[in-house]
Amino acid sequence: MATLSFKPGQRFRLPDWHINTYLLSTNAEQQRDTSHQIRQETLILRNETNNQTIWDEYDNQTRLAERICSVERWKETLDKCLTDIDAEIDAMTQMKEAAERALQGKNLPLDVAIECLTLRESRRDVDVVKDSAEEELHKEVEVIDSAKQALQQKIREVFEQLCLLQETRQQLNSDHRRKMEALEIDRVCLSLNVHSPNISLKVNPTRIPSGSCTIQQWDDFSHYIKDRAEAERKASADLREATALTIAETNNELEAQRVATEFAFRKRMREIEKLLSELRWQEKNSLEENAQLDEAVRRLEEDLHIKMLNLKLAHTRLETRICRPNMEMCRDQVQYGLTFEVHQLEATIASLKQKLTQAQSALHTLHNHLARIRADIACKSNTLLLDKKCMDTRRKLTVPAEKFVPEVDTFNRTTNRKLAPLKSRQLEMV
C-alpha cells in the first residue's frame, strides 16, 4: 500500500499563526504611529529650526549692517579728524616757517646794531663817551638777543608739537586703515548667502582669536584716538596763537627799540651839530682875536724898536755933552730933560717889554687853544660823520635791500649824494 509523502520541517500551530498575524498587524500599526509621530516632530523641528535659522541670519544681517554703520560713522569721524589734523599740520608748518623767517629777520638788526657800535669805536679823544645813543644800541642788542631766544624757544615748541601731530596723524591713519579693512570684511560677510560659491565649513570657527577685545575696549580706543587728535589740535592751535603773539611782540619791541635808538642818535647828532656850530663860532672869533693880537704884538715890537732908537738918541746926547769943557759942564735944563727922558724911555721900554711878553704869551696860548678847538672840531666832525653813517646804515632796517644805496662814504668822509652829480659830469666829459 502506498504511503503519503510530506515535507519535513517544523510545523506551527494555528494559534501561533493567528498570533503571528496579529503581531504583524499590531507592530505595523505601532510602527506607523511611531513614524507619524516622528514625522510630526520632524515637521515641527524643521519649522522651528528653519524659523530660528532665518531669524538668526536676519539678526546677524542686521547686526552686520549696524556694525557697518557704526564703523562707517567712526570712519567719517576719523576722516574729519584726519582733515582737521592735516589742516593743522599745514597751519603749524606755516607758523614754524613764519617764526623761522622772523628769527632770521633778527640777524639784520643785530648786524646793524653791532656795525653801529663798531663804527662808534672809531670816535676819538673826549668823544669816546657812553652817551644815550650807545646805551640804546646796547639795549637794542639785548632786545634782539631776547627776541631771538623767545623765537627759538617757540620754534622748538612748534617742532615738538608738529612731531606730536604727525604721530597722532599716523595713529589716526592706522586706525582709519584698520576700519576700512574691517568695513570691507563686514561688507563681504553681509553680501554672502547660502548660494554663494565660496562658502565652506571651517575648522573650529567659534574659537576666540588671539588679540581680541571687547566692544567697550574697541569703542574706548576709538574715543581715545579721536580725543587725542582733538586735544593735540587744540594744543597746536593755542601754540600757534602764542607763537604769532610772540612774533608780533618781538617785532613791536624791536620796532620800539629801533625808534628809541634812532631818536637817541638824532638827539645826539643835534647836540654835536650845536656844539660844532659853537666851536666854529669860537674858532672864527679866536682867529679874529689871534689876528688882532698878532697885529698888536707887531705894533708893540715896532714901538719897542722906536723907543730903543729914542733911548739910544738920548744916551748919545748925554754921553756927547759930557765932552763939554770946564764950566760948560753944567747941569742945565737940557741935562735934566735928557736924564728925565732916559728914565721915561727906560720905564716905557720896560713896560713895553712886559706887555710884549704878556701879548706873546697870550698869542701862544691863543694859538694852542685854537689848535685844541680845531682838533675838537675835527673830533666832533668825525663823530658826527660816524653817527650819520650809523643812521645811514640803519636805513637797511626800513629800506628794502634791493633799493638800499649808502649815502655816506666812511672811508672818503663824503656823501654819495654829493658825489653822484660830479661822477655824472665826469662821465659826460669822457
FIVO-763073 format. One line per 10 residues: number of its first residue (from 0); their letters; for each residue x, y, z of C-alpha. Coordinates in steps of 0.001 Angstrom, whole numbers. Layout:
NUM	A	X:Y:Z ~ ...
//
This chain:
0	MATLSFKPGQ	0:0:0 ~ 1321:3226:-933 ~ 2262:5902:1702 ~ 1772:9764:1529 ~ 4920:11797:1241 ~ 5220:15066:3358 ~ 7775:17801:3596 ~ 9804:17502:6635 ~ 10213:20589:8944 ~ 8733:22446:11853
10	RFRLPDWHIN	5060:22758:11983 ~ 3298:25727:13667 ~ 42:25556:15315 ~ -2886:27528:14106 ~ -2999:29749:17186 ~ 623:30579:16548 ~ -283:31508:13047 ~ -3074:33750:14249 ~ -812:35278:16880 ~ 1871:35937:14304
20	TYLLSTNAEQ	-609:37626:12048 ~ -1927:39677:14941 ~ 1568:40667:15980 ~ 2432:41737:12463 ~ -680:43864:12262 ~ -130:45301:15725 ~ 3545:46060:15078 ~ 2714:47650:11751 ~ 219:49956:13427 ~ 2730:50809:16149
30	QRDTSHQIRQ	5429:51480:13596 ~ 3079:53684:11635 ~ 2115:55551:14776 ~ 5777:55981:15682 ~ 6569:57080:12140 ~ 3674:59518:12195 ~ 4856:60904:15500 ~ 8381:61265:14168 ~ 7080:62920:11036 ~ 5105:65379:13061
40	ETLILRNETN	8024:66074:15334 ~ 10317:66351:12304 ~ 7954:68838:10706 ~ 7788:70840:13896 ~ 11581:70691:14272 ~ 12107:71701:10656 ~ 9735:74579:11008 ~ 11302:75675:14251 ~ 14900:75302:13010 ~ 14088:76980:9734
50	NQTIWDEYDN	12474:79875:11537 ~ 15319:80005:14031 ~ 17900:79917:11249 ~ 16066:82554:9252 ~ 15737:84823:12276 ~ 19331:84170:13380 ~ 20566:85008:9901 ~ 18320:88063:9786 ~ 19531:89171:13204 ~ 23162:88711:12174
60	QTRLAERICS	22494:90504:8902 ~ 21039:93343:10950 ~ 23955:93226:13361 ~ 26383:93286:10418 ~ 24552:96245:8899 ~ 24512:98060:12238 ~ 28172:97251:12755 ~ 28956:98547:9278 ~ 27031:101755:10074 ~ 28849:102109:13377
70	VERWKETLDK	32249:101581:11770 ~ 31299:103948:8941 ~ 30373:106631:11491 ~ 33739:106190:13173 ~ 35400:106202:9763 ~ 33684:109501:8939 ~ 34778:110842:12341 ~ 38339:109741:11603 ~ 38098:111304:8128 ~ 37138:114623:9716
80	CLTDIDAEID	39888:114269:12326 ~ 42423:113498:9598 ~ 41271:116516:7587 ~ 41483:118739:10664 ~ 44888:117326:11630 ~ 46215:117812:8072 ~ 44951:121391:8067 ~ 46501:121968:11495 ~ 49807:120448:10368 ~ 49825:122780:7345
90	AMTQMKEAAE	48978:125781:9539 ~ 51603:124802:12108 ~ 54200:124285:9368 ~ 53432:127748:8005 ~ 53683:129184:11526 ~ 57028:127435:12008 ~ 58267:128909:8727 ~ 56987:132344:9795 ~ 58792:132031:13138 ~ 61982:130931:11358
100	RALQGKNLPL	61693:133896:8985 ~ 61147:136178:11970 ~ 64191:134645:13680 ~ 66281:135064:10540 ~ 64948:138607:10193 ~ 66551:139482:13529 ~ 70023:138901:12059 ~ 69937:142133:10052 ~ 69023:144384:13033 ~ 71689:142621:15110
110	DVAIECLTLR	74298:143109:12373 ~ 73277:146773:12025 ~ 73473:147376:15784 ~ 76884:145696:16019 ~ 78083:147638:12965 ~ 76934:150901:14581 ~ 78720:150014:17813 ~ 81849:149127:15820 ~ 81671:152376:13852 ~ 81335:154409:17044
120	ESRRDVDVVK	84509:152780:18363 ~ 86303:154996:15811 ~ 85449:158100:17838 ~ 88462:159960:19194 ~ 89577:161625:22393 ~ 86834:163001:24626 ~ 84123:161942:22176 ~ 84598:158332:23255 ~ 81732:158756:25688 ~ 78980:156415:26809
130	DSAEEELHKE	76086:158529:25586 ~ 72388:157775:25205 ~ 72883:156510:21626 ~ 75392:153899:22795 ~ 73143:152877:25678 ~ 70210:152461:23292 ~ 72389:150445:20916 ~ 73399:148086:23731 ~ 69774:147867:24792 ~ 68839:147105:21171
140	VEVIDSAKQA	71342:144232:21105 ~ 69818:142898:24340 ~ 66286:143206:22922 ~ 67331:141374:19746 ~ 69038:138603:21740 ~ 65966:138251:23956 ~ 63695:138173:20895 ~ 65865:135533:19217 ~ 65791:133374:22340 ~ 61997:133690:22599
150	LQQKIREVFE	61550:132854:18911 ~ 63990:129944:19138 ~ 62033:128577:22093 ~ 58765:128861:20170 ~ 60326:127171:17138 ~ 61406:124261:19341 ~ 57910:124016:20829 ~ 56321:124177:17373 ~ 58671:121465:16107 ~ 57800:119230:19059
160	QLCLLQETRQ	54094:119889:18511 ~ 54498:119044:14827 ~ 56056:115725:15843 ~ 53090:115046:18120 ~ 50677:115980:15330 ~ 52483:113664:12925 ~ 52366:110867:15486 ~ 48643:111499:16043 ~ 48081:111531:12303 ~ 49834:108191:11971
170	QLNSDHRRKM	47591:106732:14687 ~ 44511:108179:13004 ~ 45643:106923:9636 ~ 46402:103467:11029 ~ 43031:103264:12797 ~ 41312:104595:9673 ~ 43020:101939:7562 ~ 42037:99187:10009 ~ 38437:100375:9987 ~ 38451:100411:6190
180	EALEIDRVCL	39667:96814:6208 ~ 37033:95870:8798 ~ 34361:97584:6690 ~ 35470:95670:3614 ~ 35386:92375:5525 ~ 31960:93057:7062 ~ 30561:94129:3687 ~ 31809:90894:2184 ~ 30168:88979:5053 ~ 26961:90943:4519
190	SLNVHSPNIS	26949:90057:838 ~ 27307:86293:1474 ~ 24307:83914:1346 ~ 23712:80193:1206 ~ 24090:80237:-2558 ~ 27471:81946:-2514 ~ 30114:79740:-4176 ~ 32896:80486:-1727 ~ 31260:79283:1499 ~ 32595:76186:3263
200	LKVNPTRIPS	32981:74560:6644 ~ 35940:75755:8673 ~ 37950:74203:11432 ~ 36887:75494:14846 ~ 35325:78709:13561 ~ 33953:79649:17003 ~ 37367:79980:18592 ~ 38286:83335:20145 ~ 41155:84789:18072 ~ 44223:85983:19914
210	GSCTIQQWDD	44300:89748:20381 ~ 40512:90019:20504 ~ 38976:92823:22524 ~ 35556:93671:23823 ~ 33243:96135:22113 ~ 33779:98512:25045 ~ 37548:98342:24589 ~ 37107:98952:20852 ~ 34874:101942:21485 ~ 37200:103295:24193
220	FSHYIKDRAE	40194:103015:21872 ~ 38372:104847:19083 ~ 37337:107567:21544 ~ 40929:107766:22782 ~ 42250:108250:19233 ~ 39635:110916:18485 ~ 40075:112697:21830 ~ 43854:112734:21483 ~ 43598:114149:17963 ~ 41270:116903:19183
230	AERKASADLR	43495:117615:22193 ~ 46638:117828:20048 ~ 44816:120011:17536 ~ 43638:122355:20302 ~ 47136:122442:21834 ~ 48542:123169:18378 ~ 46049:125996:17804 ~ 46928:127511:21205 ~ 50644:127206:20402 ~ 50096:128841:17005
240	EATALTIAET	48367:131763:18674 ~ 51153:132017:21259 ~ 53797:131856:18518 ~ 52028:134514:16451 ~ 51775:136653:19590 ~ 55498:136148:20287 ~ 56373:137140:16710 ~ 54204:140258:16971 ~ 55559:141160:20413 ~ 59194:140738:19368
250	NNELEAQRVA	58590:142769:16216 ~ 56870:145516:18224 ~ 59607:145541:20871 ~ 62302:145683:18219 ~ 60473:148425:16313 ~ 60007:150445:19510 ~ 63690:149999:20339 ~ 64657:150971:16782 ~ 62632:154181:17114 ~ 64180:154886:20543
260	TEFAFRKRMR	67710:154235:19232 ~ 67262:156456:16187 ~ 65707:159163:18365 ~ 68776:158976:20630 ~ 71016:159183:17551 ~ 69162:162219:16174 ~ 69234:163895:19586 ~ 72954:163193:19937 ~ 73624:164426:16386 ~ 71736:167665:17114
270	EIEKLLSELR	73837:168127:20253 ~ 77033:167555:18271 ~ 75879:169882:15476 ~ 75005:172550:18042 ~ 78389:172101:19702 ~ 80131:172160:16316 ~ 78376:175418:15490 ~ 79523:176822:18816 ~ 83090:175590:18245 ~ 83197:177038:14712
280	WQEKNSLEEN	81941:180349:16091 ~ 84654:180194:18752 ~ 87202:179304:16060 ~ 86114:182278:13945 ~ 86330:184669:16907 ~ 89616:183157:18025 ~ 91047:183592:14545 ~ 89953:187217:14514 ~ 91354:187790:18000 ~ 94530:185967:17005
290	AQLDEAVRRL	94948:188274:14014 ~ 94311:191355:16137 ~ 96666:190169:18876 ~ 99306:189324:16307 ~ 98941:192858:14903 ~ 99192:194254:18441 ~ 102399:192286:19055 ~ 103794:193531:15777 ~ 102992:197127:16722 ~ 104436:196609:20198
300	EEDLHIKMLN	107648:195362:18629 ~ 107690:198392:16303 ~ 107066:200745:19235 ~ 109747:198989:21253 ~ 112160:199330:18362 ~ 111360:203069:18044 ~ 111676:203566:21802 ~ 115068:201868:21704 ~ 116128:204286:18986 ~ 114870:207182:21125
310	LKLAHTRLET	116778:205791:24102 ~ 119901:205463:22013 ~ 119443:209063:20913 ~ 119080:210286:24492 ~ 122068:208193:25635 ~ 124149:209522:22779 ~ 123206:213124:23588 ~ 124025:212697:27258 ~ 127280:210957:26507 ~ 128205:213583:23917
320	RICRPNMEMC	127524:216512:26343 ~ 129998:215018:28776 ~ 132682:216297:26420 ~ 131801:219964:27198 ~ 134872:221843:28588 ~ 135328:223302:32097 ~ 132479:225374:33319 ~ 130370:224477:30333 ~ 129829:221137:32023 ~ 126848:222461:33850
330	RDQVQYGLTF	123686:220667:34830 ~ 121367:222716:32773 ~ 117764:222121:31791 ~ 118896:220041:28840 ~ 120800:217763:31185 ~ 117770:217395:33399 ~ 115496:216933:30397 ~ 117672:214289:28785 ~ 118041:212489:32101 ~ 114270:212551:32618
340	EVHQLEATIA	113777:211390:29026 ~ 116173:208451:29579 ~ 114326:207442:32737 ~ 110990:207764:30977 ~ 112188:205780:27981 ~ 113641:203057:30197 ~ 110346:202791:32079 ~ 108436:202840:28813 ~ 110687:200173:27293 ~ 110291:198024:30431
350	SLKQKLTQAQ	106520:198409:30234 ~ 106524:197653:26540 ~ 108699:194578:27059 ~ 106447:193347:29852 ~ 103355:193912:27737 ~ 105051:192292:24730 ~ 105855:189254:26842 ~ 102232:189121:28009 ~ 100967:189570:24461 ~ 103297:186893:23105
360	SALHTLHNHL	102257:184535:25894 ~ 98601:185296:25213 ~ 99220:184807:21489 ~ 100888:181470:22160 ~ 98030:180443:24463 ~ 95530:181576:21850 ~ 97373:179553:19191 ~ 97312:176472:21399 ~ 93652:176893:22267 ~ 92796:177459:18620
370	ARIRADIACK	94608:174216:17799 ~ 92585:172458:20505 ~ 89385:173967:19122 ~ 90281:172786:15636 ~ 91199:169338:16965 ~ 87897:169183:18818 ~ 86073:170346:15685 ~ 87782:167547:13740 ~ 86910:165113:16518 ~ 83285:166254:16627
380	SNTLLLDKKC	83089:166225:12825 ~ 84397:162672:12827 ~ 81853:161702:15494 ~ 79036:163386:13566 ~ 80068:161626:10371 ~ 80196:158287:12188 ~ 76725:158882:13626 ~ 75463:159850:10171 ~ 76999:156643:8849 ~ 75234:154768:11633
390	MDTRRKLTVP	71922:156391:10702 ~ 72600:155609:7050 ~ 73363:152006:7954 ~ 70161:151822:9967 ~ 68203:152658:6817 ~ 68657:148966:5984 ~ 66020:148280:8646 ~ 63335:150234:6763 ~ 64522:150265:3126 ~ 64336:147054:1038
400	AEKFVPEVDT	67739:145523:350 ~ 67394:145878:-3415 ~ 66689:149630:-3073 ~ 69291:150404:-414 ~ 72111:152725:-1555 ~ 74546:154014:1110 ~ 74506:157806:1383 ~ 77729:158209:3390 ~ 81197:157018:2343 ~ 83008:156428:5623
410	FNRTTNRKLA	86418:155926:4081 ~ 86426:159102:1975 ~ 84315:161066:4519 ~ 81973:162202:1771 ~ 78316:161948:918 ~ 77439:159815:-2055 ~ 74558:162137:-2953 ~ 77058:164956:-3459 ~ 79402:162730:-5426 ~ 76736:161435:-7813
420	PLKSRQLEMV	76355:164670:-9898 ~ 80172:165037:-10048 ~ 80572:161477:-11317 ~ 77823:162088:-13886 ~ 79609:165212:-15183 ~ 82908:163309:-15358 ~ 81264:160566:-17380 ~ 79733:163134:-19725 ~ 83149:164736:-20234 ~ 84690:161340:-21070
//
